[in-house]
Amino acid sequence: MYAFVFWLWAGMSNALAAATVVVLSLSGSVDPGSADYLVSGIAHAEETGASAVVITVDTPGGLVSSAREIVQAELNAQIPVIVYVSPSGGRAGSAGVFITMAAHVAAMAPGTTIGAAHPVGLMGGGDKDADPVMAEKVLQDVVAWARAIAETRGRNVEWAERSVRESSMLTDREAAEQEVIDVVASDLSALLAGLHGSQVTLESGPVTLDLANAEQIPFDMTVTQKIAHVLGDPNLLFAFIALGLLCLYVEFHNPGMIIPGALGLSLLLCAGIGLSILPFNAGGLLLIVLAFALFGLELWMGAFGIAALVGAGALVLGGLLLFDVPNFDLGVQLKWLLSVAGSALAVVLTLAFVVGRSAFGSVSTGIESWIGRQAVITKGGSNRGRVLVNGEDWSANWDGDLARDTAVVVRGMKGLSLVVEPTGLDSDVEGDT
């Protein structure tokens, strides 16, 4: 009798323990990092015998090849896959449309949207500049993919096509009414409770969802996946490139500072890793480099702000073109571009004003009052180094090789550096005699 009771209790405990749901989260762009995470998360849920896997989605879109990997994993999953567009205010945009439609159960939270799957970034250079034949091939391929997913899951095939061809968007209620999704739920717990007992069809056949009081088990990204996902954000990559180039300019102009150079190299290294993950437009990257070359020209020669303004324009245009490439439907946001370009322009113009005032100010108080003063080299080298003059340490240029402690005389200024030449005398000066 006791053995029977124990057996019955153990069986009930195992049955209750089996009701688990693995919860994954797609937040941000669809990229190789997020694709690897979702595919491995679905595999983990299958291996652990979960009742279902839930993917919460809030994405503007991303890389189509990554979306295809995720969709393939959903369509071939051995357990039910539930996609829930949330939280309120979230969206399943572009590539997110295909991920949502491919689920066995598609759900949305109140206040969310779905749609706009037109392959804008798939054509490279924009629709107007794209080869018409290639553009049509790309469009037809994505349309066929959308229709195939909708047909497989019994969803609205006509709207799936409109989403691609016309960038159609739907609210949560409209999506439910037009049978694009299955249900609108206020939160994940309510969604799981409402789905308990319903049926979905796997490749192996119909399955009844056992989700009553299911334990929700989060599955987190690995460190590698998080890094790949972060570096898949076009806005961050643009910032890394811009800030990295700015830091390197500061280091090259003032050698020996170390920190700007190290920071610049680190940022550019991160940007390089990101650009190896995402497709990018080489022309856009060259425009960004040109922008900082023009900023440097403004400080070096004093172009009355013209070079700086042209550089800011090149920076914005380069950012716009940087990810205008096939198979990627995201780009750097315009507000982000304008913020970075405006900040860079303000810094450059401020520095140019300071340099200009020093170069053209009063002889009694400006740099010109130092012409003819003696100085001493504190860091020697070939053609450039640092000197002590008037009690201040300055970057300096000269002809040839000059060693530390060489006596020199100030002859002028070039950019932010003094122009000096040796006096021919041994120096025991302190930088001002």
SEZA-416971 format. One line per 8 residues: for each residue x, y, z of C-alpha. Coordinates in steps of 0.5 Angstrom, whole numbers, padded with zeros to 4 digits. Each point is the difference from the previous one (the first is absolute). Example, Ala and Ser with C-alpha at 12.3 -4.5 7.8 and 13.67 -1.06 7.14 Angstrom:
BEGIN
0025/-0009/0016; 0002/0007/-0002
***
This chain:
BEGIN
0000/0000/0000; 0005/0005/0002; 0004/-0002/-0006; -0006/0001/-0005; -0001/0007/0004; 0008/0002/-0001; -0001/-0002/-0008; -0006/0004/-0001
0003/0006/0004; 0007/-0001/-0004; -0004/0000/-0007; -0004/0006/0002; 0006/0004/0002; 0004/-0002/-0007; -0007/0002/-0004; 0000/0007/0004
0008/0001/-0001; -0001/-0002/-0008; -0004/0007/-0001; 0006/0005/-0001; 0001/0005/-0006; 0007/0003/-0002; -0001/0007/-0001; 0005/0004/-0005
0000/0007/-0002; 0001/0003/-0006; 0002/0008/0001; 0003/0004/-0005; 0003/-0002/-0007; -0001/-0006/-0003; 0007/-0002/-0001; 0005/-0006/0000
0001/0001/0008; -0008/0000/0001; -0001/-0006/-0005; 0005/-0005/0003; -0003/0002/0007; -0007/-0002/-0002; 0002/-0006/-0004; 0004/-0003/0006
-0006/0002/0004; -0005/-0004/-0004; 0005/-0006/0000; 0001/0001/0008; -0007/0000/0001; -0001/-0007/-0004; 0006/-0003/0004; -0003/0002/0006
-0007/-0003/-0001; -0004/0007/0001; -0007/0000/-0002; 0001/0006/-0005; 0005/0006/-0001; -0002/0007/0000; 0003/0005/-0004; -0001/0008/0002
0001/0004/-0006; 0001/0008/0000; 0004/0001/-0006; 0001/0005/-0006; 0003/-0005/-0005; 0007/-0002/-0002; 0004/-0005/-0004; -0005/-0004/-0004
0005/-0006/0000; 0000/0000/0007; -0008/0000/0000; 0000/-0006/-0005; 0004/-0004/0006; -0005/0002/0005; -0006/-0002/-0004; 0003/-0007/-0002
0001/-0001/0007; -0007/0001/0001; -0003/-0004/-0005; 0004/-0006/0001; -0001/0001/0008; -0002/-0007/0003; -0004/0004/0006; -0005/0006/-0001
0003/0007/-0001; -0004/0006/0002; 0002/0007/-0002; -0002/0005/0004; 0001/0008/-0002; 0001/0004/0006; 0000/0004/0004; -0005/0005/-0001
0003/0005/-0005; 0004/-0005/-0003; 0000/-0003/-0007; 0002/-0006/-0005; 0002/0005/-0006; 0003/-0003/-0006; 0004/-0006/0001; -0004/-0001/0007
-0006/-0001/-0005; 0002/-0007/-0002; 0003/-0002/0006; -0007/0001/0003; -0004/-0003/-0005; 0004/-0006/0000; -0002/-0002/0007; -0005/-0005/0002
-0003/0005/0004; 0000/0007/-0002; -0002/0005/0006; 0001/0008/0001; -0001/0004/0006; -0005/0006/0000; 0003/0006/-0003; 0005/-0003/-0005
0001/0000/-0007; 0002/-0005/-0006; 0002/0001/-0007; 0004/0004/-0005; 0004/-0006/-0003; 0002/0003/-0006; 0007/-0001/-0002; 0003/0007/0000
0007/-0002/0002; 0000/-0006/-0005; 0002/0004/-0006; 0006/0004/0002; 0000/0008/-0002; -0008/0000/0001; -0005/-0002/-0005; 0001/0006/-0004
0007/-0002/-0002; -0001/-0008/0000; 0000/-0004/-0006; -0007/-0001/-0002; 0001/-0007/-0002; 0004/-0002/0007; -0005/0004/0004; -0006/-0004/-0003
0003/-0006/0001; 0002/0002/0008; -0007/0002/0001; -0003/-0006/-0003; 0004/-0005/0004; -0002/0004/0006; -0007/0000/-0002; 0000/-0008/-0001
0003/-0001/0007; -0005/0004/0003; -0006/-0004/-0003; 0004/-0006/0001; 0000/0001/0008; -0007/0003/0000; -0003/-0007/-0004; 0004/-0004/0005
-0003/0003/0006; -0007/0001/-0003; 0001/0008/0001; -0002/0005/-0005; 0004/-0001/-0006; -0003/0006/-0004; 0002/0005/0006; 0007/-0003/0000
0001/0002/-0007; -0003/0007/0001; 0005/0000/0006; 0006/-0001/-0005; -0003/0004/-0006; -0003/0006/0004; 0003/0000/0006; -0007/-0001/0004
0000/0001/0007; -0005/-0003/0005; -0002/0001/0007; -0001/-0006/0005; -0007/0001/-0001; 0000/0000/-0007; 0005/-0005/-0001; -0005/-0005/0004
-0006/0002/-0004; 0004/-0001/-0006; 0003/-0007/0002; 0007/0002/0000; 0001/-0002/0007; -0004/-0005/0005; -0001/0004/0006; 0000/0007/0004
0003/-0001/0007; 0001/0005/0005; 0006/-0004/0003; 0004/-0006/-0001; -0003/-0004/0006; -0007/0002/-0003; 0002/-0002/-0007; 0002/-0007/0003
-0006/-0001/0004; -0004/0001/-0006; 0003/-0004/-0004; 0000/-0006/0005; -0004/-0006/-0004; 0001/0003/-0007; 0003/-0004/-0005; 0005/0001/-0005
0003/-0004/-0006; 0008/-0002/0000; 0003/-0004/-0005; -0001/-0006/0004; -0008/0001/0001; -0005/0004/0004; 0002/0002/0007; -0004/0002/0006
0003/0006/0004; 0001/-0001/0007; 0002/0007/0003; -0005/0000/0006; 0005/0003/0006; 0006/-0001/-0005; 0006/0002/0003; 0004/0005/-0004
0007/-0001/-0001; 0004/0006/-0003; 0006/-0002/-0005; 0005/0005/0000; 0005/0002/-0005; 0007/-0002/0000; 0006/0005/0001; 0002/-0001/-0007
-0007/0001/-0003; -0001/0006/0004; 0006/0003/-0003; -0002/-0002/-0007; -0007/0003/0001; 0002/0006/0003; 0005/0001/-0006; -0005/-0001/-0004
-0004/0007/0001; 0002/0004/-0005; -0001/0007/0004; 0006/-0003/0005; 0004/-0002/-0006; 0000/0007/-0003; 0001/0003/0007; 0006/-0005/0001
0003/0002/-0007; -0001/0008/0001; 0003/0000/0007; 0006/-0005/-0001; 0002/0005/-0006; -0001/0006/0004; 0004/-0003/0006; 0006/-0002/-0005
0000/0007/-0003; 0001/0002/0007; 0006/-0005/0002; 0003/0002/-0007; 0000/0007/0001; 0003/0000/0007; 0004/-0007/0000; 0001/-0003/0007
-0006/0001/0003; -0002/-0007/0000; -0007/0000/0002; -0003/0003/-0006; 0004/-0005/-0005; -0002/-0006/0004; -0007/0002/0001; 0000/0001/-0008
0003/-0006/-0002; -0005/-0004/0005; -0006/0003/-0003; 0002/-0001/-0007; 0002/-0007/0002; -0007/-0001/0002; -0003/0003/-0006; 0004/-0004/-0004
-0003/-0006/0003; -0007/0002/-0001; 0002/0002/-0007; 0002/-0007/-0001; -0007/-0003/0002; -0004/0005/-0004; 0000/0002/-0007; 0002/0007/-0001
0001/0005/-0006; 0008/0002/-0001; -0002/0006/-0003; -0004/0002/0007; 0006/-0002/0004; 0005/0005/-0005; -0005/0006/0001; 0001/-0001/0008
0008/0000/-0001; -0001/0006/-0005; -0004/0004/0005; 0006/-0001/0006; 0005/0002/-0005; -0004/0006/-0002; 0000/0002/0008; 0007/-0001/0001
0001/0004/-0006; -0004/0006/0003; 0004/0000/0006; 0007/-0001/-0004; -0001/0005/-0005; -0006/0005/0003; -0005/-0001/-0006; -0005/0005/0004
-0005/-0005/0001; -0001/-0003/-0007; 0004/-0006/0001; -0004/-0002/0006; -0007/0002/-0003; 0002/-0005/-0006; 0003/-0005/0005; -0007/0000/0004
-0004/-0001/-0007; 0005/-0006/-0002; -0001/-0003/0007; -0008/0000/0000; 0001/-0002/-0008; 0005/-0006/0002; -0005/-0002/0006; -0006/0000/-0004
0004/-0005/-0006; 0004/-0004/0005; -0006/-0006/0001; -0003/0002/-0007; 0001/-0007/-0002; -0003/-0007/-0003; -0003/-0004/0006; 0000/0005/0005
-0007/0004/0002; 0003/0005/0005; 0004/0006/0000; 0003/0005/0005; -0006/0005/0002; 0000/0007/-0003; 0000/0003/0007; 0006/-0004/0002
0004/0002/-0006; -0002/0007/0001; 0002/0000/0008; 0007/-0003/-0001; 0001/0005/-0006; -0002/0006/0003; 0004/-0002/0007; 0006/-0001/-0005
-0001/0006/-0003; -0001/0004/0006; 0007/-0003/0003; 0004/0002/-0006; -0003/0007/-0001; 0002/0001/0007; 0007/-0002/-0001; 0000/0004/-0006
-0002/0006/0003; 0005/-0001/0006; 0006/-0002/-0005; -0002/0006/-0004; 0000/0005/0006; 0007/-0002/0002; 0002/0001/-0007; -0003/0006/-0002
0000/0003/0007; 0004/0006/0003; 0007/0000/-0001; 0001/0002/0008; -0004/-0006/0002; -0001/-0005/-0005; 0004/-0006/-0003; 0004/0005/-0005
0003/0004/0006; 0004/-0007/0001; 0003/0001/-0006; 0008/0000/0001; -0001/-0002/0007; 0005/-0006/0002; -0003/-0007/0002; 0003/-0007/0001
-0002/-0006/-0003; -0003/-0005/0006; -0002/-0006/-0005; 0005/0000/-0006; -0001/-0004/-0007; 0000/0001/-0007; -0004/0006/-0003; -0004/0000/0006
-0001/0000/0008; -0001/0004/0006; 0003/0007/0003; 0000/0004/0006; -0002/0007/-0001; -0002/0006/0004; -0001/-0005/0006; -0005/-0005/-0005
0001/-0006/-0003; -0002/0000/-0008; 0000/-0005/-0006; 0005/0003/-0005; 0003/-0001/-0007; 0007/0000/-0003; 0005/-0002/-0005; 0004/-0006/0001
0002/-0004/0006; 0000/0004/0007; 0002/-0003/0007; -0003/0002/0006; 0003/0006/0004; 0002/0003/-0007; -0001/0008/0000; -0005/0002/-0005
-0004/0007/-0002; -0007/0000/-0001; -0001/0003/-0008; -0008/-0001/0000; -0006/-0005/0000; -0003/-0005/-0004; -0006/-0002/0002; 0000/-0002/0007
0008/-0001/0000; 0005/0005/0001; 0006/0001/-0006; 0007/0000/0003; 0007/-0001/-0002; 0006/-0001/0004; 0004/0006/0002; 0007/-0003/-0001
0001/0000/0008; 0001/-0005/0005; -0006/0001/0005; -0001/0001/0007; -0006/0004/0000; -0007/-0001/0003; -0004/0001/-0006; 0000/0008/0000
0006/0005/0001
***
